[in-house]
Amino acid sequence: MKNKRLLVFTVMLFAIIAIVSCEKMLPPEPKDDEVLDGPMDGLTSAQLSLFLKGDAAFSETFTTETGLGSIFVATSCISCHSGDGKGHPFTTLTRFGQTDSTGNQFLNFGGPQLQNRAIPGFSPEQIPSGATFSKFTPPAVTGLGFLAFVSDADILAMADPNDANGDGISGVTNWINIPSYIIPHQNAITQNGKYIGRFGKKAAAFNLLHQTVNAYNEDIGITSLYSPFDTHTGLEIDPEVSTQTLNNVVFYLQTLKAPVQRNQNDAEVIQGKNIFNQINCASCHKPTLKTDYSPIATLSYKEFHPYTDLLLHDMGSQLDDGYTEGNAKTSEWRTPPLWGLGLSPNSQGGQYFLMHDGRAKSIEEAILLHGGEATNSKTLYQNLSPQEKEALLKFLKSL
């Protein structure tokens, strides 16, 4: 009996040593401000369970057996938003067919999105002759729930279509038609039957359900109850993803945490933030917004720091691709949130691919591509001293 107890003790000791040794070999868990994925604080246990279901659906890889294609862009949501971050040139989308607010004239030719891949036996789409097009690099998806619950009234309050204050900045909303399956929120503001878009490069999606339904159908070729038409044949077919799964993904996107700024107390970061304000970058990249009521309690009436106004701005001829969506002009783009900017290389192969199409390989290059309403801020940036530029860039990388 004594020998048996000794043997058990020895086995347990070796097990403990093995566990401790393995823990020492494992890399340390990343800090909250070093990653973009993860749930926001304050979710209930039931909400966390729903978040995990949405996370699993967001990561699901589709095959021909589960509905992929016949033509498509990606095989999963996560393949375009690795780690919930920005996409890479390999995952960049092509949108085509609309040059003004009269609508897309190429919907019968596969528009508005090019499906550039196909399963065996099928051919990928080609851009039709005469169609204008633009490249859209997938954005980071963290913090979207906060943006979803900014009130329409607050967005309109930031708009200045006639540049009444004379600062050269005239942000406008993209008034869009919404599909029949969308139920507008109680305080939604309408204009001639249209609603304010807030998601997408051109702010052409009303809410996260609208964005998610379109992504499943146009990116992966997956039909749903809300978008039942096959991207290849145009025929209505049975849903290939359930409404519950769609809702799980929407909840996941709503409850992903907001990016956490790093090195906030660093003197050079603070200097860079002050310069950011001084050269009027904050006129469009609004540092602070707040949410209105949300059925997700932890999202209600919260102040947050996305560095966007959710408005369209004329960015000048260099960024005019001759393509648009909704009422946006071809040179108008929704102000992208800057939070999470410093972590973008983590999902972009170790370097930056910025602006709507990923053409800028650095933050400075992105700044220098700003034109139109941002020309004055770009000029002020160019006139900064090398040390001031470095401080500004350090601040932007801290976001």
C-alpha positions in Angstrom: 0.0 0.0 0.0 2.9 2.3 0.9 4.5 1.7 -2.5 1.2 2.3 -4.3 0.8 5.7 -2.5 4.4 6.6 -3.4 3.7 5.7 -7.1 0.6 7.8 -7.1 2.4 10.7 -5.5 5.3 10.4 -8.1 2.8 10.4 -11.0 1.0 13.5 -9.7 4.3 15.2 -9.1 5.5 14.6 -12.7 2.0 15.7 -14.0 2.4 19.0 -12.1 5.9 19.5 -13.3 4.7 18.8 -16.9 1.9 21.4 -16.6 4.2 24.1 -15.2 6.7 23.4 -17.9 4.1 23.6 -20.6 2.8 26.9 -19.2 6.3 28.3 -19.3 6.7 27.2 -22.9 3.4 28.8 -24.0 3.5 32.4 -25.3 2.0 35.0 -22.8 -1.6 35.9 -23.4 -1.8 39.2 -25.4 -2.9 42.3 -23.6 -6.4 43.6 -24.4 -5.0 46.6 -26.2 -2.9 44.4 -28.5 -5.8 42.5 -30.2 -9.0 43.6 -31.9 -11.1 40.6 -31.3 -13.1 39.8 -28.1 -16.4 40.7 -26.6 -17.2 44.0 -25.0 -17.5 44.3 -21.2 -20.8 44.0 -19.5 -22.5 41.2 -21.5 -24.7 38.7 -19.6 -23.9 35.0 -19.6 -26.7 34.5 -22.2 -25.3 37.3 -24.4 -21.8 35.8 -24.1 -23.2 32.5 -25.3 -24.8 34.2 -28.3 -21.6 36.1 -29.0 -19.7 32.7 -29.2 -22.3 31.3 -31.6 -21.9 34.4 -33.8 -18.1 34.0 -33.5 -18.3 30.4 -34.7 -20.6 31.4 -37.6 -18.3 34.3 -38.6 -15.4 31.7 -38.8 -17.3 29.1 -40.7 -15.7 28.1 -44.0 -18.2 27.3 -46.7 -17.8 24.5 -49.3 -19.8 23.5 -52.3 -21.6 21.0 -50.1 -22.7 23.9 -47.8 -23.7 26.3 -50.5 -20.5 28.1 -51.6 -20.6 29.8 -55.0 -21.1 29.0 -57.8 -19.2 32.2 -58.1 -17.8 34.0 -55.0 -15.1 36.2 -53.5 -14.4 34.5 -50.2 -15.2 31.3 -48.4 -15.8 32.7 -45.0 -16.3 36.0 -43.1 -13.0 35.6 -41.2 -11.0 35.1 -44.4 -11.6 38.8 -45.2 -11.4 40.1 -41.6 -8.6 38.1 -40.0 -8.6 38.7 -36.2 -11.5 41.0 -36.9 -9.0 43.4 -38.5 -8.5 45.0 -41.9 -8.3 43.0 -45.1 -5.4 42.5 -47.4 -5.0 43.2 -51.2 -5.7 39.5 -51.7 -9.1 39.9 -50.1 -10.0 43.3 -51.6 -13.4 43.4 -53.3 -14.3 45.0 -56.6 -17.6 47.0 -56.9 -18.8 48.2 -60.3 -21.5 49.7 -62.3 -22.8 53.0 -60.8 -21.5 56.4 -61.7 -24.2 58.7 -60.1 -27.4 58.6 -58.0 -29.6 57.4 -60.9 -28.7 53.8 -59.8 -26.6 50.9 -61.0 -27.2 50.1 -64.7 -25.2 46.8 -64.5 -27.3 44.8 -62.0 -28.2 42.4 -64.8 -24.5 41.9 -65.5 -23.5 40.8 -62.0 -23.3 44.2 -60.3 -22.7 45.7 -57.9 -20.0 43.2 -56.9 -17.5 41.3 -58.9 -17.4 37.6 -58.0 -13.8 36.9 -59.1 -13.6 33.3 -58.0 -15.6 30.2 -59.0 -16.0 26.6 -58.1 -14.9 23.9 -60.6 -17.0 23.9 -63.8 -17.9 27.6 -63.5 -16.2 30.8 -64.7 -15.6 33.9 -62.5 -17.2 37.1 -63.5 -15.6 39.8 -65.6 -16.2 43.5 -65.3 -18.7 44.4 -68.1 -17.6 46.7 -70.9 -18.4 50.3 -70.0 -18.7 49.8 -66.2 -16.7 51.9 -63.8 -15.4 50.1 -60.8 -13.6 50.6 -57.5 -11.6 48.4 -55.2 -12.8 48.1 -51.6 -10.4 46.7 -49.0 -12.3 44.9 -46.1 -12.4 47.1 -43.0 -11.9 46.1 -39.4 -15.1 45.0 -37.8 -14.5 45.8 -34.1 -16.6 48.4 -32.3 -19.3 48.3 -34.9 -22.0 48.1 -32.3 -21.1 51.5 -31.0 -21.4 53.0 -34.5 -24.7 51.2 -35.0 -26.3 53.0 -32.1 -25.2 56.6 -32.8 -28.5 58.4 -33.3 -29.5 59.7 -36.7 -30.0 63.1 -35.0 -26.4 63.2 -33.9 -25.2 62.2 -37.4 -27.2 65.0 -39.0 -26.0 67.5 -36.4 -22.4 66.8 -37.6 -23.3 67.3 -41.2 -22.7 70.7 -42.9 -23.7 70.2 -46.5 -23.4 73.9 -47.3 -20.3 74.6 -45.3 -22.2 77.1 -43.1 -19.2 77.5 -40.8 -16.8 78.3 -43.7 -14.1 75.7 -42.6 -14.1 74.0 -46.0 -15.6 70.8 -44.5 -19.1 69.9 -45.7 -19.9 66.4 -44.6 -23.1 64.9 -45.9 -25.2 61.8 -45.3 -25.9 59.1 -47.9 -29.7 58.9 -48.1 -30.4 55.3 -49.2 -33.4 53.1 -50.0 -33.5 50.2 -47.5 -34.7 46.6 -48.3 -38.1 45.5 -47.1 -36.7 43.1 -44.4 -35.1 46.0 -42.5 -37.1 47.4 -39.7 -36.0 51.0 -39.0 -35.2 51.9 -35.4 -37.8 54.0 -33.6 -35.9 57.3 -34.0 -34.8 56.8 -37.6 -35.0 60.0 -39.7 -36.2 59.8 -43.2 -36.0 62.1 -46.2 -38.2 61.4 -49.2 -38.6 57.9 -48.1 -34.9 57.3 -47.8 -32.8 56.6 -44.7 -29.3 57.4 -43.5 -26.6 54.9 -44.4 -23.7 54.5 -42.0 -21.8 51.3 -42.9 -19.6 50.5 -45.9 -17.0 52.6 -47.8 -19.8 54.8 -49.2 -22.2 54.5 -46.2 -24.6 52.5 -48.4 -25.7 50.0 -45.7 -28.3 51.1 -43.2 -27.4 48.7 -40.3 -25.4 45.6 -39.5 -28.2 43.2 -40.7 -28.2 45.0 -44.1 -24.4 44.7 -44.3 -24.3 41.1 -43.2 -27.0 39.9 -45.5 -25.2 41.6 -48.5 -21.8 40.1 -47.4 -23.1 36.5 -47.3 -24.8 36.8 -50.7 -22.3 39.0 -52.6 -19.0 37.8 -51.0 -19.6 34.1 -50.4 -22.6 33.4 -52.8 -24.7 32.3 -49.9 -28.5 32.9 -50.1 -30.7 33.7 -47.1 -34.4 34.4 -46.5 -33.6 38.1 -46.9 -31.5 37.7 -50.0 -32.6 34.5 -51.8 -31.2 35.1 -55.3 -28.3 33.0 -56.5 -25.4 35.3 -57.6 -24.7 33.1 -60.7 -28.1 32.4 -62.1 -30.2 35.2 -60.6 -32.8 32.7 -59.7 -34.5 32.4 -56.3 -33.3 29.4 -54.4 -33.8 28.0 -50.8 -31.8 29.8 -48.0 -28.3 28.4 -47.6 -27.8 30.2 -44.2 -30.5 30.3 -41.6 -32.0 33.5 -40.3 -30.8 32.5 -36.8 -27.2 32.3 -38.0 -27.5 35.7 -39.6 -28.8 37.1 -36.4 -26.0 35.5 -34.4 -23.4 37.1 -36.7 -25.1 40.5 -36.3 -25.1 40.1 -32.6 -21.4 39.1 -32.7 -20.6 42.3 -34.7 -22.6 44.4 -32.4 -20.9 43.2 -29.3 -17.2 43.0 -30.4 -15.2 45.3 -28.1 -14.0 48.7 -29.2 -10.3 48.9 -30.0 -8.2 50.1 -27.0 -5.8 52.9 -27.4 -2.2 52.2 -26.3 0.4 54.5 -24.7 -2.1 57.2 -23.9 0.1 58.9 -21.3 3.2 59.0 -23.5 4.3 62.6 -23.9 4.8 62.3 -27.6 1.5 60.6 -28.1 -0.2 63.5 -26.3 1.7 66.0 -28.4 0.6 64.1 -31.5 -3.1 64.2 -30.4 -2.9 67.9 -30.0 -1.4 68.3 -33.5 -4.2 66.1 -34.8 -6.7 68.6 -33.5 -4.6 71.7 -34.5 -4.5 70.7 -38.2 -8.2 70.0 -38.2 -8.1 66.2 -38.7 -10.7 66.0 -36.0 -13.2 68.0 -38.2 -14.0 64.7 -40.0 -12.3 62.1 -37.7 -14.4 63.0 -34.7 -12.7 61.7 -31.6 -15.8 61.2 -29.5 -19.3 60.1 -30.2 -22.1 58.6 -28.0 -24.7 55.9 -28.4 -28.4 56.3 -28.0 -30.6 53.7 -26.6 -29.7 50.1 -27.5 -31.6 46.8 -26.6 -28.1 45.6 -25.6 -27.9 47.4 -22.2 -24.1 47.7 -22.2 -24.2 49.6 -25.4 -26.8 52.2 -24.3 -25.8 55.8 -23.8 -22.1 55.2 -23.9 -19.4 57.6 -24.9 -16.7 56.1 -27.2 -13.8 57.2 -29.3 -13.9 56.0 -32.9 -12.4 59.0 -34.8 -15.2 59.2 -37.4 -18.3 61.3 -38.1 -20.0 58.6 -40.2 -20.4 61.2 -43.0 -19.4 61.4 -46.6 -16.7 63.8 -47.6 -15.4 64.8 -51.0 -11.8 63.5 -51.0 -10.7 65.0 -54.3 -9.7 63.7 -57.7 -7.0 61.3 -56.6 -9.6 59.2 -54.8 -12.3 59.5 -57.4 -12.8 56.1 -59.0 -15.8 57.0 -61.0 -17.9 54.5 -59.0 -20.5 55.2 -56.3 -23.4 53.8 -54.3 -26.6 55.4 -53.2 -26.6 59.2 -53.4 -22.8 59.5 -52.8 -20.7 61.2 -55.4 -17.9 59.3 -57.0 -15.3 61.3 -55.0 -17.2 61.0 -51.7 -16.2 58.5 -49.1 -17.4 57.8 -45.6 -14.9 58.9 -42.9 -13.3 55.6 -41.8 -12.9 55.1 -38.0 -9.3 55.4 -37.0 -9.5 53.3 -33.9 -7.5 50.1 -34.3 -5.3 51.8 -37.0 -2.1 50.9 -35.2 -3.0 47.2 -35.1 -3.8 47.1 -38.9 -0.5 45.4 -39.9 -1.4 42.4 -37.7 -4.1 41.4 -40.2 -2.4 42.9 -43.3 0.7 40.8 -43.5 2.9 43.0 -41.4 2.4 46.2 -43.3 -0.2 48.8 -44.0 -2.7 48.8 -46.9 -4.8 52.0 -46.2 -7.5 54.1 -47.9 -10.6 52.6 -49.4 -8.6 50.4 -51.8 -5.4 49.7 -49.8 -3.2 51.8 -52.1 -1.4 53.6 -49.3 1.4 51.6 -47.8 1.9 53.8 -44.8 0.0 56.3 -42.7 1.9 59.2 -44.1 1.1 58.1 -47.7 -2.6 57.9 -46.7 -2.4 61.5 -45.4 -0.8 62.7 -48.6 -3.6 61.1 -50.7 -6.2 63.3 -48.9 -7.6 66.0 -51.2 -10.9 67.8 -51.6 -12.2 68.9 -48.3 -9.1 67.5 -46.6 -6.6 69.6 -48.7 -6.0 72.2 -46.0 -5.3 69.6 -43.3 -2.9 67.8 -45.7 -1.1 71.1 -46.4 -0.8 71.8 -42.6 0.6 68.3 -42.2 3.2 69.0 -44.9 4.3 72.2 -43.1 4.9 70.4 -39.8 8.5 69.9 -38.5 9.9 66.3 -38.8 9.5 66.0 -35.0 5.9 67.1 -35.1 5.1 64.7 -38.0 6.7 61.9 -36.0 4.6 62.8 -32.9 1.4 62.8 -35.0 2.2 59.4 -36.6 3.0 58.0 -33.2 -0.4 59.1 -31.9 -2.2 57.6 -34.9 -0.3 54.3 -34.3 -1.4 54.3 -30.7 -5.1 54.2 -31.8 
